[in-house]
């Protein structure tokens, strides 16, 4: 697809006069630096032409800009021209075939069991001349993180994270990406082995995608595993606004049984100040909105399985700064894959918590053999709270009755919060006026009491029998298998004094 090219600049006829000291102070640091460069250069050097524009200055093509007078040179480009050869020297790449020619496009059902994406969906494709064709765009989107909290984010195909791309080893794929933002962008295919020019690092792999342009990425899939994709232009901003997604490749010739339930989860973090409607990607700690597939509890959909199901859980972490130890209750699992490849069966190890650091994926597998409703969450305790505040006074353990009585004379209805911990604040939050578009400390009513958790939390629901994999509701535990207050008879029988 082509884009009409517009001359965005005109030749500067005269140099700008040098700034006065008063002007410099008013402009600020960044502007001073730019103005100082501009006034120091000849008039012809102040002209920048964007691909195809003209100028009286001597032209030089430099990464998409024609610049005059500066006489900058690109580094030498090395490498032989010719066809790309798939690298084969690293035998630890996850590969089930040793050639990638003449394979039919892999089809769901026949060649793989499609993944399950709670709160998300897979990217559709079509086949043209034996090539799988995918299409995405990059745009601004109003995204709901949980009931009561929305924000203007950036997403692929209007989703956060973007739709999951599924392919099969040996597939020839072509992905069209249209940029509907007002900023340049690019897409990096994280962990995938492909030609350098398709890698998606803006300015390094290829030039950046201008607003309104459509880029084409294409290569032959030559490995299988759990991968990701994300912007690699102004990465801090664009990932921080939501431009991330998962990329799943199934083996052409599986050596192990297919899972019955193959779940995909993407971990992200955002900073959304109460009362605001846009994430702040410039913060470097204290993120207050922690998500699984773009949602924070209680907005996360449960993971549902039937007793005896072989379950695979693929997890990626594209948070800005935080690692996440994902802990599953009621089951243990084996860590079977990293984003670098398949772990041989004899080298896998059992865990109940898998650490997924920033930029990593992990896959774990288990048999769902313990019916119930099981919490699954990041074990960083601040990551299981919604919009938790920081820098507040520590009132834990204080006697606040007299303080509350005195304060009520000034502020009717005042009560000190946090003296017994943070768990009760979620209930009280529903009775108080809160800032617009905020869910501080919000949890949800559970089957037995209020669940005082939020953020990076979901529920793994395992049932003896299921007619479908829809949410079966809360678990009805067998008689005698639920903790309750001990009776006096219990205490007397076992010699317990309280």
N, C-alpha and C positions, 0 to 999 in steps of 0.2 A: 504494500500500500504506500502511496506517495503523499506527501504533504506539500501544500503550496508554500514556496519559499518567499519570505518577505525581507526586504532590506530594512533592518532595524536601526541602522545608523547612517549618518551623513558625515562627510569629511569635515573635520574641524579646521576652520580657516585661520584662527588665531589662537595662541596659547592663552590660558587663563592667567590673569594677574596673580602674583603671589598673595597668599592669604595674610591678612593682618593677624596680630596676636589675639585680638578680641574675637575674630572669626574662628580661629583655631580652638580657643577655649570653649566656644559655643557648640562646636561640632562634636566633640568627644573623641576618645582614643581611636576607634576603628575608622571613623570618617577622616580623622587627621592623617592617618597613614595613607589612605587612598588618595586624599587631596594632595599630599606631599609628593607622591609618585607622579600624579597627573601634572602638577606644575613643574616638575623637574624634567619632564620629557618634552621633546619637540612636538609641535602641533600634529604632525603626521603620525606620531607614535600613539596619540590619544585616541585614534580611531580603531574600533574593533568591529569586524564584519562577521556575521554569523552565516556560515555555509552559503555561498552563492551571492552574498551581497558584495557591492563594489565600493571602491574607495580610491582616492587619488594616491594614497600611501602605497608603497611597495608591498605586495602581498606575499604572505607565507602561510601555508596550511599548517596549523598546529592543533591537533586534537579537536578538529571541528571548528576552529576559529581561524580567520585570515587576519594576521596581525602585521602591521607595518613597522619598519624602523628598528624593532627590537632585535632582529636577526637571531631568533632563538632556533635551536636545532633539536630534532627528536633524537633520542639515543638510537644507535644502530639496531636494526631488526635482524635477529638471527633465526636460523631454521630453514630447512629445505622445503621448497614448494612441492606439492603433490598431494596424494590422498592421505587422509588420516589413518593411522594404524592403531588399533586398540591395544593398549599395553597389556602384557601378559607375564611380566617378570615376577610380580608379587603373588606367590601362590596362596596367600592368606585372604585374597579377595573372595567374597562369597559368590562362587560360580558353580552352577550345576551342569553346564555344557562348556565345551572348549572351542566352539565356533559360533558366530552370531549371524550367519548368512542364511537366507531363504527360510526363515521361520515365519509362519503365519502369525498375524497379530493375536496375542493372547486374549481369550474371551472369558468373562465371568461365568462361573458355573462349570464350564468345560476345563479351563486351565487354572483357575484359582477360585477360592471362596472369598467374595468381597469382604472388605473390612467393615467393622461396625464403628460408626463415628457418632458418639453421643453429642447432641446439640450441633451436629455438623452434617456435611454431605460430601459425596465424591464428585469430582469434576467429570462431566460427561465427555465422551469422545465419539468420533466417527472414523471410518477407515476410507482412505482415498489411495488407490493404487498400492495397497499393501502397507500404507503408513498410517499410524494412529494420529489423528488430528485433535488437539486440544485447543481451547480458546479461553483466554482470561482477559479481564481488564483491571486496572488499578484506579480506584476512585474513593472519594469521601463517602462515609456512611455513618448514619446514626445507629449506634450499636447498643443493645441492652445487655448489661453484665448480670443483672439480677433484677427482680421486680423492685422498682424505685430508684434504679441507677442506670442512666444512659449517658453516652458521650459521643461526640463527633470524632470518629476515628478514620483511618485509612484502611481499606481492605481490598482483597482480591475478589472480584465478582460480588462485591457488596457484602462480604462475609469477613468475620474476624474469629479465629484465623481463617485463611483462605480455604477453598475446597481441597480435599485430599486428592492428590493425583495417584492413580493406581496404574501400574504397568506390569509387564511380564518380561523377564530376562529374554533378550533377543528381539524385543519389539523395536521397530523403527518408529520414533516419535517426532512430532513437529508441534511445537507449542507457540501459538500466536498470543502476544501480550500487547494490549492497547493501553496507553497512558492517558487517563482522563484527569490526572492531577494538574495543578498549575506549577509543578516542579518536575525536574528531570528525575528519572529513576532507572533501575535495571533490576534483573532477577538473577540471583545466584542459586545454583542447584547444589545444596549443601551435602557433601559426602559422595556425590556421584562422579564416576570416572567418565570424562568426556573431553572433547577437544578444548584447548585453551580458550579459543575465541568464543566458546559457548558458555563459559563459566560465570558470566554475569557480573563481574566486578567492574563497575562503571569507570571508564577511562583506562583501565588496564586490560581487560578482556576485549572490550569493544567500546565505542563511544556511547555516551549516555542517551537514553531514550527521551526525546523532547516531548513536551505536552502535545497531545493529539496524534503522536506517532504510534505505529504498530510495528513491533519487532517480531522476528521469527527466530526461535531456538530449535535446533534439530540435531539429533544424534541417535545412535543405536545403543539401547540399554544393554550393558554387558556385565551386570552383577545383580544380585538380589539383596534385599535388606530393608532397613527402616531409615529413611533419609528425610531431609527438610528442604524447603525453599524460602527465600526471604530477599528483601531489597538489599543491594550492596552499593547503594549510592546514598550519601548522607545517612549512613546506617543508624547512627544513634537516634536521629529524628524519625526516620521512616519505619524502622522496626519498632521504635517506641510508640508510634501511632498505630501499629497493628499489622504491618506488612510481613506476615509470616505464614507458613503453611507446612503440611506434611506431605511427603512423597514416598509411597510404598511400592516396592518392586517384589513381585512374587517369583520364586524359582521356576524355571522352565521344566525341570525334571526334579521334583521334590524327593528328597531322601528320607523324609519323615512324614508321618500322617498330617494331613491338614488340620488346623484347629477348628473346633466347632464354633467358637466365638473368638474373633480376632479384633480386639479393640484398639483404637488409636486415640491417644491423648496428647495435646500440645499444651505445654506450660508457658504462661506469660505473666508479666507483671506490669502494672501501670500505676501512675500517680495521678489521681483525680481528686482534687481538693473539694470538700463538701460545698455544694452550691454552684460549682462550675460544671461546664459541659464539654471539656476538652482535656485529654491527658497532657501532662507536662513531661516531655521526654528529656528535659534537661537535668532532672534530679539524678543523684547518683546513689542514694540510699533511702531507706524508709518508705519504699513503695507501699501503697495502702490498698491496692486492688489486685489480688492474686487470683489467677484464673486457670481453669482446665477447659480446653476447647472454647476459650473466650467467655466463659461464665464463672461466676463465683457462687458458692453455696449460700442460700438454698436454690439457686437457679441452675445448678448442674443436674443433668439427667443421670439416673442411676445406671450402673452396668449390671445387666440381668443375665443370669446363666442358670441352666438346669443341672441338678446333681449328676455328676459323671461327665459333664462337658469338659473337653480339652480346651483350655482358655489360653489365649496369647494376649499379652498386653504390651503394646508398643508406645513408648513415651519419648517425646522430644522436649527439649528445654531451650527456648529462645527468649528467656527473660533477659533483661538488660544487665543485671549485676548479681543475681542470686542463684545459688545452687539449690536443688530441692531433693531431699531424701524422701522418696515416696514410700509410705508404709501401708501395708494391707493387714487388716485385722482378720483373724479366724482362719488364715491359710498361710502356708509357706510356698515359695516358688523357686524355680531355678532361673538364673540369669543366663540367657541363651545367645544373645546377640549384642554387639556394640555397633556403632555406626561404621566401624571399620571392617566388620565381617562377622561371620558365624563362629561361635565358640564351639570347638569340638565337644561332643557329648561327654567324653571322659574328663574334660577340664571345666565343666560347668559347676557352679556351686549354689547351695541353697541359701535363701535369704527370706526375711519378711519385710525388709526395707532395701530399696535400691536407690543409690545416689545418682541423680541425673544432673550433671554440672552444666553450666552455660555452654551452649553450642553442641551438646551431646544428644544422642539418642540411646536408649536401651530397650531391649525386648526381654520379657520374662514369660515363663510358661508354667502352668499348673493344671491340676485336675480339680474342678469345683466339687469338693466332696463333703462340705460342711454347711448344711442349710442354715440360713439366717440373713440378717441385714448387717453387713460388715462395713464399718467406716474405712475409707481409703483416703489418705491425706498426706500432704507435705508435713514432715515432723518438725520443721522450723515453727515454733509455737506462734510467732507473730504472723505467720502465713496462713493461719486458720482463723483469722479475724477479719471482718470487713471494715475498711476505712478507719483503722485503729489510729488514734491520735498519739503523738509523741511529745515529749517535753512537758508533760503535765505533772503537777505535784503528786508525790507519793503519799496517799492518805491511808494506806493499808494498815489496819489494826487500831486506828485511833478511835476514841470514844467521841462521837460527834453529836450526841443528843442535845447538849447545851448549845453547841454551835448552831444546830438546825433551828432550835427554839428562838435564838436571838435573830438569826437571819430571816426567819419567817415574818418578823416584825417589819423588815425592810423589803424582802422579796417574798410575797405570799406563795406558798407551795414549794419553797426551797427545800432540797434535801441533798446531803452530801453523798456522792457516789464513789464507789471504789474502795470503801473501808473494809469490805470483806472479799475483794477481788473484782474481776471484770465480768464474771459470768452472768450476774444478775442485771447488768446494764442493758442487755438486749431487750428484756421484758419491759423495763422502764422506758426504753426509747420509744416504744409504741404509744406511750401515754403522754409524751412530751412533744412540744413543737420542735421540729428538726429543720436544719437548713434544706432548702430546695435541692432536689436531686442528690440525695445522700442516704446511705444505709449504715450509719455507724454502729458497729457491734451487732448488726442484725444476724439472727439465726432463724430457727423455725420451730413450730410446735412439732414434737415427735410423738410416737405411740405411747410413751410413758411420762414424758416431761418435756420441757423446753430444751431443744438442742442448741446449746450456746456455742456454735461454731459457724464459721463462714469462710470465705476465701477459697483456698485450694483444697477443697473437700468434695468427695462424692461418696456414694454408697454402692457397695458390691452386693447385689441381692441374689442369693442362691436358693432355689426351691427344689423340693423333691419332684414335683410334677409341674409342668407348664403347658398351657394350650397355645401360648404365643410368648414372644420375648418382649411384650409391652410391660410397662411398669406394673408389677403385681400388687402394689400397695405394701403396707407394713407387714412384717413377719409375725405370724401367730405361733409363738414358741410352745413346744410341748409342755404339758403340766409338770411342774417341779423343776423346770430348767431356767427360771428367771429369778435373779437376786431380789430379795425383799427384806424388810425389817425383821430382825430376829425376834422371836417370841420369848417370853420369860421362861417357857418350858425349854426352849432351845438353850438358853444361857445356863439354866440350872443343870440340864443334862450334861453339858460339856464343861461345867465348872468355870464359866466365864464371869468375872466380876467387872462391872462398869461403874 
